[in-house]
Amino acid sequence: MNKTEMLKLFVLIERVYPPFRIKNEIVHRYFDHCLEFDYDTAFNSIKEHIRSSPYPPPISQISGLADLADCRHWEKEYVLADHLN
């Protein structure tokens, strides 16, 4: 996946999950991880995640390598962080 494709996915996530905001450090941090991802697989993983979770997907979910059960710990961290703001 290239940087333009990754940004398209981040914009999709940002529109569906309003608390999620694209920041430069997020783009830089995740770009190296996303290079190896297939765009279509990542897009389909995000669409599936949107149907099943009220929380933004972690990077493992975007890659298509994780299932929803693996992400429950991340959801707890997200909820905790949201309450701290």
PASEBA-1860 file (N, C-alpha, C; in nm, 3 decimals):
! residues 85
1> MNKTEMLK> 0.086/-0.117/0.000/0.000/0.000/0.000/0.091/0.123/0.000 ~ 0.052/0.224/-0.073/0.130/0.348/-0.073/0.067/0.449/0.024 ~ 0.133/0.563/0.037/0.089/0.663/0.136/-0.050/0.720/0.101 ~ -0.078/0.741/-0.026/-0.209/0.794/-0.067/-0.320/0.697/-0.029 ~ -0.298/0.569/-0.052/-0.399/0.467/-0.016/-0.418/0.462/0.135 ~ -0.307/0.471/0.209/-0.318/0.469/0.355/-0.398/0.589/0.403 ~ -0.374/0.707/0.345/-0.449/0.826/0.385/-0.597/0.812/0.354 ~ -0.632/0.747/0.242/-0.773/0.723/0.210/-0.838/0.639/0.319
9> LFVLIERV> -0.766/0.538/0.367/-0.820/0.454/0.473/-0.836/0.533/0.603 ~ -0.737/0.616/0.635/-0.746/0.697/0.756/-0.863/0.795/0.748 ~ -0.887/0.853/0.632/-1.000/0.944/0.615/-1.132/0.869/0.636 ~ -1.140/0.748/0.582/-1.260/0.666/0.603/-1.282/0.641/0.752 ~ -1.177/0.601/0.821/-1.187/0.574/0.965/-1.226/0.703/1.040 ~ -1.168/0.814/1.002/-1.198/0.942/1.068/-1.345/0.981/1.049 ~ -1.400/0.955/0.933/-1.540/0.992/0.907/-1.637/0.902/0.984 ~ -1.603/0.777/0.999/-1.692/0.684/1.069/-1.677/0.695/1.220
17> YPPFRIKN> -1.555/0.722/1.267/-1.526/0.731/1.411/-1.478/0.874/1.441 ~ -1.571/0.966/1.468/-1.533/1.107/1.487/-1.423/1.135/1.590 ~ -1.408/1.058/1.699/-1.297/1.088/1.790/-1.159/1.063/1.728 ~ -1.153/0.980/1.624/-1.026/0.949/1.559/-0.986/1.067/1.470 ~ -0.869/1.122/1.491/-0.821/1.233/1.411/-0.686/1.198/1.350 ~ -0.670/1.234/1.224/-0.544/1.209/1.155/-0.445/1.318/1.195 ~ -0.334/1.276/1.248/-0.226/1.368/1.284/-0.101/1.321/1.211 ~ -0.010/1.413/1.188/0.113/1.377/1.117/0.188/1.263/1.183
25> EIVHRYFD> 0.193/1.264/1.316/0.268/1.156/1.384/0.202/1.020/1.363 ~ 0.069/1.017/1.351/0.000/0.891/1.322/0.037/0.842/1.183 ~ 0.036/0.931/1.087/0.071/0.893/0.949/0.213/0.839/0.945 ~ 0.306/0.909/1.006/0.446/0.865/1.004/0.467/0.735/1.080 ~ 0.400/0.721/1.191/0.417/0.601/1.273/0.365/0.477/1.202 ~ 0.251/0.489/1.137/0.188/0.372/1.077/0.229/0.345/0.933 ~ 0.288/0.442/0.866/0.320/0.422/0.725/0.415/0.304/0.705 ~ 0.519/0.292/0.786/0.613/0.180/0.770/0.543/0.046/0.786
33> HCLEFDYD> 0.445/0.040/0.876/0.371/-0.084/0.898/0.277/-0.114/0.781 ~ 0.223/-0.011/0.721/0.122/-0.028/0.617/0.181/-0.058/0.479 ~ 0.308/-0.036/0.461/0.370/-0.062/0.331/0.346/-0.204/0.282 ~ 0.349/-0.298/0.374/0.335/-0.439/0.336/0.189/-0.484/0.321 ~ 0.095/-0.398/0.355/-0.046/-0.435/0.346/-0.097/-0.421/0.203 ~ -0.189/-0.506/0.168/-0.261/-0.494/0.042/-0.378/-0.398/0.065 ~ -0.392/-0.298/-0.023/-0.496/-0.197/-0.004/-0.635/-0.258/-0.002 ~ -0.667/-0.344/-0.096/-0.802/-0.402/-0.102/-0.833/-0.485/0.022
41> TAFNSIKE> -0.735/-0.560/0.069/-0.754/-0.639/0.191/-0.777/-0.546/0.310 ~ -0.696/-0.441/0.319/-0.710/-0.346/0.430/-0.846/-0.275/0.424 ~ -0.887/-0.233/0.304/-1.017/-0.166/0.289/-1.130/-0.258/0.330 ~ -1.127/-0.383/0.286/-1.232/-0.479/0.323/-1.231/-0.509/0.472 ~ -1.113/-0.515/0.532/-1.103/-0.537/0.677/-1.164/-0.421/0.754 ~ -1.139/-0.300/0.708/-1.196/-0.183/0.774/-1.348/-0.181/0.759 ~ -1.397/-0.211/0.640/-1.543/-0.215/0.621/-1.607/-0.318/0.714 ~ -1.546/-0.434/0.727/-1.599/-0.538/0.816/-1.593/-0.492/0.961
49> HIRSSPYP> -1.484/-0.427/0.997/-1.468/-0.378/1.134/-1.575/-0.273/1.166 ~ -1.603/-0.185/1.071/-1.705/-0.081/1.090/-1.840/-0.144/1.119 ~ -1.869/-0.254/1.054/-1.998/-0.322/1.076/-2.008/-0.385/1.215 ~ -1.895/-0.412/1.277/-1.899/-0.491/1.400/-1.846/-0.422/1.525 ~ -1.791/-0.302/1.513/-1.731/-0.240/1.630/-1.756/-0.089/1.635 ~ -1.786/-0.038/1.753/-1.804/0.107/1.768/-1.670/0.181/1.785 ~ -1.557/0.109/1.782/-1.425/0.167/1.805/-1.341/0.161/1.678 ~ -1.250/0.257/1.659/-1.162/0.252/1.542/-1.077/0.126/1.544
57> PPISQISG> -1.041/0.074/1.428/-0.964/-0.050/1.423/-0.817/-0.029/1.457 ~ -0.756/-0.124/1.527/-0.611/-0.119/1.548/-0.540/-0.161/1.419 ~ -0.412/-0.139/1.415/-0.335/-0.169/1.295/-0.345/-0.316/1.256 ~ -0.353/-0.405/1.353/-0.365/-0.548/1.321/-0.497/-0.579/1.253 ~ -0.600/-0.506/1.287/-0.730/-0.525/1.222/-0.727/-0.473/1.079 ~ -0.659/-0.363/1.057/-0.647/-0.306/0.923/-0.575/-0.401/0.830 ~ -0.475/-0.468/0.882/-0.396/-0.558/0.798/-0.474/-0.680/0.754 ~ -0.584/-0.709/0.824/-0.662/-0.828/0.792/-0.610/-0.951/0.863
65> LADLADCR> -0.514/-0.933/0.956/-0.453/-1.047/1.023/-0.518/-1.082/1.157 ~ -0.597/-0.991/1.210/-0.655/-1.015/1.342/-0.805/-1.033/1.330 ~ -0.862/-1.104/1.425/-1.007/-1.110/1.430/-1.055/-1.022/1.544 ~ -1.183/-1.002/1.552/-1.240/-0.908/1.649/-1.205/-0.946/1.793 ~ -1.198/-1.073/1.823/-1.168/-1.115/1.960/-1.029/-1.069/2.002 ~ -0.935/-1.061/1.908/-0.800/-1.016/1.940/-0.795/-0.868/1.973 ~ -0.898/-0.794/1.938/-0.896/-0.648/1.952/-0.967/-0.599/2.077 ~ -1.023/-0.687/2.156/-1.099/-0.643/2.274/-1.011/-0.566/2.372
73> HWEKEYVL> -0.886/-0.608/2.389/-0.798/-0.535/2.480/-0.774/-0.393/2.431 ~ -0.766/-0.374/2.301/-0.746/-0.241/2.244/-0.868/-0.153/2.269 ~ -0.986/-0.211/2.257/-1.108/-0.135/2.281/-1.112/-0.083/2.424 ~ -1.068/-0.165/2.519/-1.066/-0.121/2.659/-0.970/-0.003/2.675 ~ -0.854/-0.010/2.611/-0.758/0.100/2.618/-0.817/0.226/2.555 ~ -0.887/0.210/2.443/-0.947/0.324/2.374/-1.052/0.391/2.462 ~ -1.136/0.313/2.524/-1.241/0.369/2.612/-1.176/0.440/2.729 ~ -1.074/0.381/2.788/-1.005/0.443/2.900/-0.942/0.576/2.857
81> ADHLN> -0.876/0.578/2.742/-0.813/0.700/2.694/-0.917/0.807/2.664 ~ -1.032/0.766/2.611/-1.139/0.861/2.579/-1.191/0.928/2.706 ~ -1.196/0.855/2.815/-1.246/0.911/2.940/-1.143/1.002/3.007 ~ -1.018/0.985/2.970/-0.912/1.068/3.030/-0.904/1.205/2.966 ~ -0.958/1.220/2.845/-0.950/1.348/2.775/-1.051/1.447/2.826
END
